Amino acid sequence: MECSLSWYHSDFAAPAALRKKLLLLFTMLLLWVYIFYSCSGLCDSVPSLLSQSARQKPAAGSGAGLSELRSRLLLRAQPQAGEAAPGFSAATAPDGLAFRSASRDLLQDGDPAAELTEEESPTAAAAGGHSQKPFDLNLSGYGAKKLPQAIIIGVKKGGTRALLEFLRVHPDIRAVGAEPHFFDRHYDKGMEWYKDLMPKTLDGQITMEKTPSYFVTKEAAARIYAMSKDAKLIVVVRDPVTRAISDYTQTLSKKPDIPSFESLTFKNRTTGLIDTSWSAIQIGIYAKHLENWLQYFPMRQILFVSGERLISDPAGELAKVQDFLGLKRIITDKHFYFNQTKGFPCLKKPEGSSKPHCLGKTKGRTHPNIDPEVVQRLRDFYRPFNMKFYQMTGQNFGWD
């Protein structure tokens, strides 16, 4: 009996131990697979973690969170030899800049009839798309579409395109590339249509658009107020005489057979009566248009950017804009260099790119020679309107 029990134990002990080892190995295998897939899921969720981290940070203006992470990714590459100085400010602007700003269309804006780059294409806007801004961390697939909290409302040929492109360097600004023209042309399409044009934003980021014709559209102020009474408005203004010549230059490039600037300026050249019905002249009466906006928005919600200083000291003007929007001053003079050929500042090139980020070929058109007597008559015409505008804004833009 003892022998039979001993035989029974020795015969079955080995299989039981083997089963135990196999079970242990199988359990370890399952644990290893679980850990592997958990790690893979964690890696895939990094952008989401960034987004959550950003949402836990204070709103725009705190200078923390996602903006700080993304600001570290802003590139500081130096321009090619002979292309620029390391950093750009009023002190480094070459002599004669003021003269060139009067003779060249340095900072032209988008226009319905103008040539559009891919990023300015209305097709892209209609699809709800937006171009990648320079030096941007690609988080375009995250966030939600929102109505804009800030709008560049004017003025045409003042430098709005340059301002928008400079602002898009900031990690907390997301802007649609094309001009939506919602509040002047497409208002009947509804607010949802408008919101769908906007890029997605994370918490703490500002949604922005620019349409320069809003400033001179009488209905635009009331319509924007109806969308948001807290909206922040930015107006880029420029010497109205230079602006009118720039406006004419753009039209001339598309319609070479139009009448001369001099003949369009006057209702009657002999009497010297200015034709204020011509849009190129009418847009520059800034005080008149501002009166309409002040019926709905207090002056503290409107920022006026000098088109001339945007050329001579872009970092200085961008500092004011960032303060106005409640954002950390991330865009500084180290982001700019002066392009001698174009005659205006450009953004330094990002790493891996062979070219800096400058405005397109349609920017920087040479102005035609205008009769000095006509220019002087226009200056006399605009002077009282300019003085009133200075008084209303509390700023002297130095156009006289």
PELIN-V496190 format. One record per backbone hydrogen bond with DSSP energy under -1.0 kcal/mol. NH is the residue of the N-H (numbers start at 1). CO is the residue of the C=O. Records with the same first field share a line. If there is no record, write none. Layout:
NH->CO + CO
This chain:
5->1
6->2
7->3
8->4
9->5
10->6
11->7
12->8
13->9
16->12
17->13
18->14
19->15
20->16
21->17
22->18
23->19
24->20
25->21
26->22
27->23
28->24
29->25
30->26
31->27
32->28
33->29
34->30
35->31
36->32
37->33
38->34
39->35
40->36
41->37
42->38
43->39
44->40
45->41
46->43
49->45
50->46
51->47
52->48
53->49
54->50
55->51
56->52
62->59
69->65
70->66
71->67
72->68
73->70
74->71
83->80
87->85
88->333
97->94
100->96
101->97
104->100
105->365
106->104
114->111
125->121
126->122
127->123
128->125
129->124
136->133
139->137
142->139
144->201
149->207
150->207
151->232
152->209
153->234
158->155
163->159
164->160
165->161
166->162
167->163
168->164
169->166
170->167
173->170
174->206
176->208
185->181
186->181
189->186
190->187
194->190
195->191
196->192
197->194
198->195
201->144
205->202
206->172
208->174
209->150
211->152
214->211
215->153
217->214
223->219
224->220
225->221
226->222
227->223
228->224
231->228
232->149
233->301
234->151
235->303
236->154
237->305
243->239
244->240
245->241
246->242
247->243
248->244
249->245
250->246
251->247
252->248
253->249
254->251
255->251
258->255
264->260
265->261
266->262
267->273
268->273
272->268
273->268
275->265
276->274
278->275
281->278
282->278
283->279
285->282
286->284
289->285
290->286
291->287
293->289
294->290
296->293
297->293
301->298
302->299
303->233
305->235
307->237
310->306
312->308
313->309
317->313
318->314
319->315
320->316
321->317
322->318
323->319
324->320
325->321
326->323
327->322
330->328
335->332
336->333
337->346
339->344
343->339
346->337
347->357
348->335
353->350
357->347
358->356
363->360
364->105
367->103
375->371
376->372
377->373
378->374
379->375
380->376
381->377
382->378
383->379
386->382
387->383
388->384
389->385
390->386
391->387
392->388
393->389
394->390
